[in-house]
């Protein structure tokens, strides 16, 4: 078969890099095209081809992106940047019609629920699933009243965003008043359990939904965080999480992957965040037998049933790595971009 031409947006992000790694680990013949908004992103220098795309919020971006996709003859688009997801979900049909490229993205309504932690909690509540008790604070006085009723500690967070941006664990009223104004679209949540630097109470999990509505998985893993990203990941069959993950997968309209972050406290597992996309641990999942980018291409582009994944147990440790691009100055970076190298340090 001809290689599938797969374009990955956000190639410089952790999610984008994880998608590319997973594609490399798969067996489907493919050409990987890394895309990003800036030439200063490492994924662009490690793929078969690369392209600089306009920011999705720029005027005329849809027309410009469609033109680039047509020129590249892209078959499939995988979303590696949270900033791209709503745009591509909204315009998936016109991109398919005009550029012939299949966008792997869940319906816009699902993306909007997953992108908003208040809507996520409301979805769980309305569907009879465990949910984090939440409150939309109109102002700091309202927040202080609710905090007094709940008691400290509690969580102050923004409704949108990932990687623990604007997430604060609040221990008293003085701290709440000092931080409240710095959080965009603020909301409060009751504390399910205190964060830990150990593999203890936080989990990152996913299910994969096929076109016929059946589910593959779930994939379950426990993790520690550093800078909002999974740092140490323990992959195992945490069976106590399976019924909840399968219930979420059954009730949500999903195209491919749904990532769920959970806290296990005294009352059992409670989801705290949805990601209607690939996640920062995509490559970890692929290594241990749950290759979501590969399954997405099989299911939705090739129309082939993915084999039931056999998920192995193990640990993953994150570390820093460099991509070296020799003999070029920063102000000279332009398409076509040169190839970079990664040294085998270990």
N, C-alpha and C positions, 0 to 999 in steps of 0.2 A: 504494500500500500504506500501511497505518497505520504511523506511526513505531514502531520497536522501542524499548521502554522498558528502557534499560540502566542498571543500578546499578553504580557503581564504588566499591569499598571503599577505605579508606586514601587519600581524596582529597587529604589534605595531604602525602602522601609524594611523593618524586620519581617512584616507579613509578606511583602513582595519577595524578599530573599528566600523566605520559607517556601513560597510557591515554586520558585525556580528550582530550589533544591529538590523538592518533591517531584517535579517534572523530570529532573535528571535521574531520579531514583526509579522512575517508572519504566515500563517496557514498550509503550506505544511509540512508534517512530514520530518524532516531532522536531520542529524548528522553533526554538524559544526566542521570542522578540521581547527584550526588556524595554519598557517605556517609563519615562519620568519627566518632570517639568524642568529639571536642571541637569546640566552635564556633570555636576559634582555629586553623583550618586553611584555607589560602587557596582550595583547590578548591571549598569549599562556596559561595563567593561568585561563582563564575564559570560555574556550570552552569545548565541549564534548571530543575532542581529540586535540593533538598538535604535531607538527613536526618541526624540524630544517632542513631547506633546504640550499644547497650551494648557494653562490652568483651566479647570472645568468652569470656574466662575467668570472667566474672561468673556467679553462680548464676542460673539461669533465662534465660540469654541466648538460647538456642535458641528458646524459646517467644516471647520478646520480639521477636527478629529476624524470625521467621516472621510475627508479627502486623503488623510494620511493612511487610514485603514485600507482604503481602496488601493492606494499605491503599494502598500505592503502585502496586499492579498491575504490579510489575516483571516483565519477561519474561526478562531475562538478568542474571546477576551476574558481573562481572569483578573479580578480586582484585588490589588495588593495595597491599596491606600483607602483608609476610611473616608478621606475627603472626596474620593471619586465615586463612592458606592451609590449615593442617592442619584447623582447625575446619570450614571450608566443604567440604573434600574428604571429611571424615568424614561430614558430614551432608547431602551433596548430594542423596541420594535422598529423604530426608524433606522437605527444602526444596522439591524438585520436586513431591512428592505433596501437601504441605500448602499451599504458597504458589503453586504453579504456575510458579515461577521456575527457569530452567536455570542451574546453576552451571557455569561453564567452569573446570574444575580437573582435573588428572590424578588417577589413582587414588591412594589413600592410601599404598600401598606405594611408589610412585614419589616422592611428596612426601617421605616419610620418608627415602628414600635421598638425595634431593637436599638435604635439610635437614641432613644429617650428613656432614661431610667424610671421616670414617673410612669410612662405608658407601659413599660415592662412590668412594673409592680401591679398596675391596674389590670393588665392582661392576665397575670397569674391569679390575682384575686377573683376576677370575673369567671375564670375557668376552674375554680375550686382547687387550685394548686398552692403549695406553700409560697408565701410572698413576704418580702421585707416590709414591715409597717413603715409607711412613709408619710411625709407631710410637706405640702407646698407652702413655704413661708412667704407671706406677702411683704414682710419687712422684718427688721431685726427684733422688734418688740414682739411680733407674732412668733418668731422663732424662739425667743427667750421663754415665752409662755408655754409653748409646746415642750421645750426642753425641761422646764420645771415639772411639767406633768409626767413626762417620761422618766426623768432622772438621767444623770450622766453616768458613764460616757455615752456619746452618741456620734453619729456620722453626719457631717456636713459635706455635701457634694453638689456638683453641677448636674443638671439633667442630661447633658450631652458630653461626649468626649470619652477617650480611652486612656490607657496607660497611667491610670491613677492621677491624671491631671485634675487639679481643683478638688481633691478628695482629702478631707481633714477629719481626724479622730479628735473629738472635742471632749475635754474633761471637766470644764466648768464654764460658768456664764461669762466670765471675763474673756476667756479664749473664744467663745462663740461671738461675742460682740466685736472682738478685734479682727476676726477673719471673715465675718459674714459678707461685708461689702466687697471683698475681693473675689467672691465666687459668682460667676455669671449663671443666671437661671438657677438659683439655689434651691435645694430641697434638703430635708432632714430625713434620716432613717434611724430606726432603733438599732442599737448595737446587737448583732447576732453573736459575735465573739470577738475578743481582742485579736488584732493581727499578730502573727508570730513569724520569727525568722527561721523557724524550724518547719519541717514537713509535718504539718499538724492539722489545720482545719480548712484550708482553702484548696479548691479543686477547679480544674479546667477540663471541660468535657465537651463532647460533640456527638451529634447524630447526622447521618446523611440520608436525605429523602430522595427516593427515585421518582421518575415521572409518573409511575402508577400509584404513588402514595405510600408504598412500602418503605421501611426504614432499614438501613444498615448501621450496625453499631448497637449500643453506644460505645464510644471511646471514653474511658475515664482515667484521670490522672490527678495526683496531688502535687502541689507545687509550693515553692517559695518565690517571693518577688524581690526584685531589685530594680529601682527606678521605674516601677510600674510594669515591668516585664518579667515573665517567667524566667527564673534563674536556675533552680534545680527542679527537675520534673521526675516524679515517680509514677511510672505507668503500671497499672495493675487493674484487675477486675474488681472494682469496688461495687459489689453487687447491690449495696443499699442505695446506690444512686440510679440504678437501671430503670426502675419503674417511673421515677420522676422524669428522667431524660426521654424515655419513650413516650410519655404522656405529652411533654412539650412538643416533641416531634410530630405527634399525631394531630395536635390541635393547631399548629401553625402552618401557614402556607409557605413552603420552603422549596427553593430550587437548589438542591445539593446540600451544602453544609450549614448547620446551625451550631454555633459555639455558645456554650453556657458556662458562666463563672458561678460557682456555688460556695457557700460557707456552711460547714456542718457544725452546728451548735448543740445546745442541750435539747432542742426540740427537733433535731434531725436536719437533713439538708434543705437549704433555702437558696434558690437562685437570686443573685444580686445583679446580674448583667447578662444581656444577650448580645451576640454579634452575628448578624445575618450575613456572614462572609467567612472567608478563611481567617485563621487566627495566627498569633505570633508563635504558636507551637505546631504549625502545620508540618514543618519538616520533621519534628519529633514524632508526630503521629505517623507520617509516612514511613519513617525508619522502622517503627514497631508494627507495621502492617496495616495501617489505616490511611491510605494515600488518597486524600480527598480530591486534589486536583486531577489525578489520574482517573478516579472514579467519575468525576464530573464530565470529563471528555468522553469517556466510554458511554456513559448513560445518556447525555444530552446532545452530543455531537455525532458520535459514531453509532448511536442507537444500539449499543451492545450492553447486555446485562453484566455489570461488574460481579466478579466472584465474591462470595461472602468473605469478608476480611478475617484473617486469622491474626488476632492482636497478641503480640508477645509482651511479656513483662520486662521491666528494666528501668534504668535510670538514665537521665540525660542531664549533662552539665553544660551550661553556657560559658563561652569565653570570647575574648576579643580576637579579631582577625583583621588583616590588612590586605588590600588589593593594590598592587604596584603597577603603575603605568610609566614606562621608561621614556625618556627623551622628549617630553612635551611640557610646555608651559601652560599654566592655568588659563591665560588669556587666549590661548590657541586652541582650546577644546571646542570642536565643532563637528558636525556630522560629515562623513562617517567617523564615528569615534574609534580610537585604537583599542586593541585588546589589552587587558590587564592580566597580571599573573598573581597567583597565591602560592607562597612558598610552603613546602612541606616541613614545618618546624618540628613536628613531633614524630 
